[in-house]
Amino acid sequence: MHPQTHAAADVMQELTHPTPSREAAPCWLYSRRSLLRGSLKAASALAMPLQLLGCGAAKATQLPYSPDYGPLAPVADGSTGLALLQLPAGFRYWSFGWTGDVMTDGVATPGSHDGMAVVAHDRQRLVLVRNHEQGNNNGSFAPAARSYDPQANGGTTHLVFAPGTGQWLASWASLGGTLRNCAGGPTPWNSWLSCEETSDGPHNGFSRQHGWVFEVPAFGNAQPEPLTGLGAFRHEACAVDPATGIIYETEDSLPSGFYRFVPEQRGRPALGGRLQMMKLKGQANARLTAQGRAAAYIDTGRGAAPGTTWDVEWVDIYDPTALFLPGTEIYGGVVLQGLLQGASSIVRGEGAWYGNGLIYVCSTSGGEAACGQLFAYDPRRETFTLIFESPGTGVLDHPDNIAWSPRGSLVLCEDGENTPQRLQGLTPEGQLFPFCANNLDFTPSGLGSYTRPSGRSFAEDWRDGEFAGACFEGPWLFFNIQSPGITFAVTGPWSDGAL
């Protein structure tokens, strides 16, 4: 065995060995400590949360590039030498975990890379968990003990990165037998909540019902059992308030709810809790009639100007496991319970992230142009604010995954039709700018065909591949490009600008 391969196997064995406790901090503590050591500019960003966008002088403006970081240009990958990304001058990156690459456990890296986060760290290593939004019945890529449904081919992989040297150390299958693991979210107790965006189950050929959230620990092995209390619906993302342990959830559907799970015991969602759906106070602009009942509710996707703030209350979901409408196999059993109580609808809720005391929420298709909206929920004040709305795809093309940066801005992953797709920044002052562009063109007129050590070749133009899984940890930004499936680690002069 090659010495480097042997070292990677040692890392995998150490981190998967069951251990009662480890000295590793939750993912956001490292960034917060770095921020406190950072510049006054970074500190002032904390004092001006993004909820101010769209209010008076804080109107959002779209820029061709960051005035601080500068324009984008092709930059060579430190791993392959290929110019896979366009970035501002001074930024460097290393690719890893291409679809088909053989991982430390001997399993080929699954495709459809999606949500991801750093779930633990110590001085030498960062531990990330990455979703794979695969959705067919080709079978689990993980061992049987870590697989929920042996037919399903979605799941998660673990990645280990050395921030001091910029080296990727190991990767392995950590959860399998799930479906369409889209996004999710990190927890303060060193785990990842992986969300299934589906309603598939025995009614269409799978051995078990899907549509759940699964918890994947940073250390040890995942238990492949769903957290049924968090609901059965087409989940997208989760964000945890570290002060309370309440888990907030988005739903990628039409209509969709914004939910919260109030656990019986903080940090142990498997022990149960109460699922609720957000209800906004104000003038209703939508109605429905179902099960012999009529209800009026607020649809946040229309008729609201940026800066609009609603007061929030919550309604109980009496049956979190009711995936389908009563007596049918039609999706919507959970969201209907909320709507019939006047709970509010979001147009395809996708990304969610905790930052600076707020929960940021993305509506991928909301707004008058149906190109995307961003909201900020304040759990202390119980308010929900529309902070940004895209006027068209040229400005922001259907944002999906989002993440909060250590300097107080948001990172937005586009999932639209534009070529190339972009990773954009949104500052507390309301400036929107592209930070990174997809440059994965393996045609003869682009980078040319490329073959990995696994033998898999890439010869297509993938510049329309969506960005996903963005997350910061110290001086590193990690993200995926879902197709053809690559993970990136980027570093550079962050303190020069807002990201």
Secondary structure, 3 states (H helix, E strand, C coil): CCHHHHHHHHHHHHHHCCCCCCCCECHHHHHHHHHHCCCHHHHHHHCCCHHHCCCHHHCCEECCCECCCECCEEECCCCCCCCCEEECCCCEEEEECCCCCECCCCCECCCCEEEEEEEEECCCCEEEEEEECCCCCCCCCCCHHHECCCCCCEEEEEEEEECCCCEEEEEEEEEEEECCEEEEEECCCCEEEEEECCCCCHHHCCCCCCCCEEEEECCCCCCCCCCHHHCCCCEEEEEECCCCCCEEEEECCCCECEEEEEECCCCCHHHCEEEEEEEECCCCCEEEEECCEEEEECECCCCCCCCCEEEEEEEECCCCCCCECCCCCCECHHHHHHHCCCCCEECCEEEEEEECCEEEEEECCCCCCCCCEEEEEECCCCEEEEEEECCCCCCCCCEEEEEECCCCCEEEEECCCCCCCEEEEECCCCEEEEEEEECCECCCCCCCCEECCCCCEECCECCCCCEEEEEEECCEEEEEECCCCEEEEEECCHHHCCC
